[in-house]
Amino acid sequence: MSYLAVVSFDLSNATREDYVSAYEALVDLGLRGTLRSDKGAEVDLPTTTCAGEFTGPSSAAVRDSLKIRIDTAFTKLGLRGKTFVTVGGDWAWVQSGTPNSRSQPTPARPRSTNWR
């Protein structure tokens, strides 16, 4: 079955380079800083939030596997902090913001084709 995973994280005592390394590791795991809507528009997620679609036997199995993979990647990079992983099936989402607002690049979150 297909599941949507959403991950949010905070790093402790991190530099800009640490955040860039964290985002690159998350991309390698199949997580991105954007989602594509059912109407085809690409939507930027809030900073330090990423998401991806995964398959597995259950949402708990996908959650547990993803959490282990994130922890392993961050440990290899020497990063410390907190992560929050949520996984669900049959999902729906919406993004809200002020009218005509567009997410701007932050010093921590790179704007690259890999991240998006």
C-alpha beads as a LAMMPS data file, in Angstrom:
LAMMPS data file: protein, C-alpha beads

116 atoms
115 bonds

1 atom types
1 bond types

-500.0 500.0 xlo xhi
-500.0 500.0 ylo yhi
-500.0 500.0 zlo zhi

Masses

1 110.0

Atoms # bond

1 1 1 0.000 0.000 0.000
2 1 1 1.105 3.591 -0.620
3 1 1 1.624 6.015 2.268
4 1 1 2.485 9.688 2.655
5 1 1 5.239 10.396 5.173
6 1 1 5.739 13.875 6.596
7 1 1 8.898 14.628 8.557
8 1 1 9.749 17.705 10.597
9 1 1 13.070 18.190 12.352
10 1 1 15.140 20.505 14.570
11 1 1 18.891 20.252 14.804
12 1 1 20.812 21.164 17.962
13 1 1 23.643 23.699 17.724
14 1 1 23.617 23.377 13.942
15 1 1 25.269 25.464 11.269
16 1 1 23.852 26.284 7.861
17 1 1 26.056 23.534 6.439
18 1 1 24.551 21.054 8.909
19 1 1 21.054 21.883 7.649
20 1 1 22.153 21.562 4.029
21 1 1 23.656 18.141 4.845
22 1 1 20.440 17.111 6.619
23 1 1 18.297 18.110 3.621
24 1 1 20.592 16.243 1.233
25 1 1 20.330 13.118 3.408
26 1 1 16.530 13.401 3.418
27 1 1 16.468 13.719 -0.375
28 1 1 18.498 10.501 -0.563
29 1 1 15.745 8.846 1.509
30 1 1 12.990 10.010 -0.852
31 1 1 11.830 13.073 1.066
32 1 1 11.418 16.504 -0.529
33 1 1 10.592 20.059 0.505
34 1 1 7.721 20.233 -1.960
35 1 1 4.558 18.315 -2.807
36 1 1 2.657 18.228 -6.082
37 1 1 -1.048 18.943 -5.727
38 1 1 -3.725 16.906 -7.454
39 1 1 -4.100 19.878 -9.825
40 1 1 -0.392 19.662 -10.739
41 1 1 0.925 22.692 -8.850
42 1 1 4.134 22.306 -6.873
43 1 1 3.710 23.495 -3.287
44 1 1 6.594 24.436 -0.979
45 1 1 6.431 22.918 2.497
46 1 1 7.389 24.926 5.592
47 1 1 11.086 25.046 6.421
48 1 1 12.407 21.885 8.144
49 1 1 9.423 19.907 6.878
50 1 1 9.655 17.379 4.082
51 1 1 7.465 14.652 2.671
52 1 1 7.510 11.664 0.386
53 1 1 5.415 8.767 -0.824
54 1 1 6.432 5.282 0.291
55 1 1 5.079 1.762 -0.023
56 1 1 4.984 -0.845 2.712
57 1 1 2.856 -3.363 4.573
58 1 1 1.514 -0.783 7.061
59 1 1 1.892 2.852 8.064
60 1 1 3.667 1.766 11.262
61 1 1 6.184 -0.307 9.282
62 1 1 6.919 2.614 6.943
63 1 1 7.189 5.005 9.914
64 1 1 9.584 2.735 11.807
65 1 1 11.767 2.073 8.767
66 1 1 11.931 5.743 7.862
67 1 1 12.729 6.812 11.432
68 1 1 15.626 4.318 11.611
69 1 1 16.946 5.476 8.226
70 1 1 16.753 9.162 9.226
71 1 1 18.439 8.515 12.583
72 1 1 21.200 6.528 10.872
73 1 1 21.800 9.225 8.249
74 1 1 21.861 12.054 10.792
75 1 1 24.177 10.087 13.111
76 1 1 26.620 9.452 10.243
77 1 1 26.654 13.200 9.604
78 1 1 27.239 13.949 13.299
79 1 1 23.900 15.748 13.595
80 1 1 21.866 15.858 16.777
81 1 1 18.316 17.021 17.318
82 1 1 14.694 15.939 17.145
83 1 1 12.640 14.477 14.330
84 1 1 8.913 13.959 14.052
85 1 1 7.725 11.346 11.561
86 1 1 4.076 10.781 10.687
87 1 1 2.799 8.339 8.075
88 1 1 -0.710 7.754 6.797
89 1 1 -2.667 6.189 3.969
90 1 1 -5.618 7.591 2.031
91 1 1 -4.312 11.078 2.608
92 1 1 -5.454 14.535 1.657
93 1 1 -3.660 17.798 2.295
94 1 1 -4.008 21.519 1.744
95 1 1 -1.585 24.390 2.155
96 1 1 -2.703 27.749 3.448
97 1 1 -1.010 31.105 3.689
98 1 1 -1.679 34.736 3.145
99 1 1 -3.001 35.595 -0.327
100 1 1 -0.250 35.791 -2.955
101 1 1 2.369 34.575 -0.482
102 1 1 5.209 32.451 -1.808
103 1 1 7.746 30.647 0.279
104 1 1 11.152 32.271 0.066
105 1 1 14.457 30.412 0.293
106 1 1 15.865 30.380 3.809
107 1 1 19.555 30.270 4.648
108 1 1 19.126 26.687 5.851
109 1 1 16.970 25.202 3.095
110 1 1 18.676 25.000 -0.289
111 1 1 16.815 25.782 -3.493
112 1 1 17.981 23.049 -5.807
113 1 1 16.399 20.614 -8.185
114 1 1 17.469 17.790 -5.871
115 1 1 15.626 19.165 -2.869
116 1 1 12.511 20.085 -4.801

Bonds

1 1 1 2
2 1 2 3
3 1 3 4
4 1 4 5
5 1 5 6
6 1 6 7
7 1 7 8
8 1 8 9
9 1 9 10
10 1 10 11
11 1 11 12
12 1 12 13
13 1 13 14
14 1 14 15
15 1 15 16
16 1 16 17
17 1 17 18
18 1 18 19
19 1 19 20
20 1 20 21
21 1 21 22
22 1 22 23
23 1 23 24
24 1 24 25
25 1 25 26
26 1 26 27
27 1 27 28
28 1 28 29
29 1 29 30
30 1 30 31
31 1 31 32
32 1 32 33
33 1 33 34
34 1 34 35
35 1 35 36
36 1 36 37
37 1 37 38
38 1 38 39
39 1 39 40
40 1 40 41
41 1 41 42
42 1 42 43
43 1 43 44
44 1 44 45
45 1 45 46
46 1 46 47
47 1 47 48
48 1 48 49
49 1 49 50
50 1 50 51
51 1 51 52
52 1 52 53
53 1 53 54
54 1 54 55
55 1 55 56
56 1 56 57
57 1 57 58
58 1 58 59
59 1 59 60
60 1 60 61
61 1 61 62
62 1 62 63
63 1 63 64
64 1 64 65
65 1 65 66
66 1 66 67
67 1 67 68
68 1 68 69
69 1 69 70
70 1 70 71
71 1 71 72
72 1 72 73
73 1 73 74
74 1 74 75
75 1 75 76
76 1 76 77
77 1 77 78
78 1 78 79
79 1 79 80
80 1 80 81
81 1 81 82
82 1 82 83
83 1 83 84
84 1 84 85
85 1 85 86
86 1 86 87
87 1 87 88
88 1 88 89
89 1 89 90
90 1 90 91
91 1 91 92
92 1 92 93
93 1 93 94
94 1 94 95
95 1 95 96
96 1 96 97
97 1 97 98
98 1 98 99
99 1 99 100
100 1 100 101
101 1 101 102
102 1 102 103
103 1 103 104
104 1 104 105
105 1 105 106
106 1 106 107
107 1 107 108
108 1 108 109
109 1 109 110
110 1 110 111
111 1 111 112
112 1 112 113
113 1 113 114
114 1 114 115
115 1 115 116
